[in-house]
């Protein structure tokens, strides 16, 4: 519902939360998870495109952090 631009007061009422903090806390976590998934999809598409680009052999995904 939050991703569908539904009013948070309506979401609170539908889910029968006692206060808005509960509703906002749940949807804040959901929004962060959606953002993370979108970034992962974008990064995967970028790396796939880089691997298929002609003459580009120095672009590789980072597998571990350097110290």
One Martini backbone bead per residue (centre of mass of N, CA, C, O) as a GRO file, in nm:
protein
   67
    1UNK     BB    1   0.056   0.063  -0.020
    2UNK     BB    2   0.294   0.261  -0.002
    3UNK     BB    3   0.380   0.226  -0.307
    4UNK     BB    4   0.069   0.330  -0.388
    5UNK     BB    5   0.004   0.607  -0.237
    6UNK     BB    6  -0.115   0.562   0.039
    7UNK     BB    7  -0.255   0.666   0.305
    8UNK     BB    8  -0.136   0.627   0.625
    9UNK     BB    9  -0.405   0.641   0.780
   10UNK     BB   10  -0.531   0.407   0.624
   11UNK     BB   11  -0.323   0.192   0.690
   12UNK     BB   12  -0.358   0.205   0.995
   13UNK     BB   13  -0.657   0.119   0.994
   14UNK     BB   14  -0.634  -0.151   0.841
   15UNK     BB   15  -0.402  -0.266   1.051
   16UNK     BB   16  -0.470  -0.172   1.348
   17UNK     BB   17  -0.307   0.053   1.459
   18UNK     BB   18  -0.254   0.259   1.730
   19UNK     BB   19  -0.007   0.400   1.584
   20UNK     BB   20   0.194   0.565   1.353
   21UNK     BB   21   0.473   0.448   1.428
   22UNK     BB   22   0.421   0.161   1.341
   23UNK     BB   23   0.359   0.211   1.045
   24UNK     BB   24   0.620   0.369   0.972
   25UNK     BB   25   0.820   0.146   1.056
   26UNK     BB   26   0.733  -0.068   0.855
   27UNK     BB   27   0.763   0.115   0.589
   28UNK     BB   28   1.060   0.186   0.619
   29UNK     BB   29   1.166  -0.100   0.581
   30UNK     BB   30   1.031  -0.156   0.307
   31UNK     BB   31   1.171   0.075   0.153
   32UNK     BB   32   1.463  -0.020   0.195
   33UNK     BB   33   1.428  -0.292   0.053
   34UNK     BB   34   1.342  -0.180  -0.223
   35UNK     BB   35   1.600  -0.017  -0.271
   36UNK     BB   36   1.799  -0.251  -0.262
   37UNK     BB   37   1.675  -0.416  -0.496
   38UNK     BB   38   1.708  -0.195  -0.712
   39UNK     BB   39   2.016  -0.176  -0.695
   40UNK     BB   40   2.078  -0.472  -0.766
   41UNK     BB   41   1.951  -0.465  -1.046
   42UNK     BB   42   2.123  -0.234  -1.159
   43UNK     BB   43   2.401  -0.365  -1.119
   44UNK     BB   44   2.352  -0.620  -1.285
   45UNK     BB   45   2.297  -0.472  -1.553
   46UNK     BB   46   2.565  -0.326  -1.572
   47UNK     BB   47   2.751  -0.577  -1.572
   48UNK     BB   48   2.626  -0.713  -1.818
   49UNK     BB   49   2.687  -0.481  -2.016
   50UNK     BB   50   2.997  -0.476  -1.970
   51UNK     BB   51   3.050  -0.772  -2.068
   52UNK     BB   52   2.919  -0.705  -2.370
   53UNK     BB   53   3.122  -0.505  -2.434
   54UNK     BB   54   3.332  -0.401  -2.662
   55UNK     BB   55   3.662  -0.389  -2.535
   56UNK     BB   56   3.573  -0.479  -2.231
   57UNK     BB   57   3.809  -0.624  -1.981
   58UNK     BB   58   3.828  -0.429  -1.698
   59UNK     BB   59   3.529  -0.511  -1.603
   60UNK     BB   60   3.466  -0.603  -1.267
   61UNK     BB   61   3.344  -0.739  -1.009
   62UNK     BB   62   3.332  -0.695  -0.674
   63UNK     BB   63   3.412  -0.940  -0.419
   64UNK     BB   64   3.612  -0.762  -0.237
   65UNK     BB   65   3.763  -0.590  -0.004
   66UNK     BB   66   4.011  -0.371   0.039
   67UNK     BB   67   4.291  -0.303   0.273
   0.00000   0.00000   0.00000
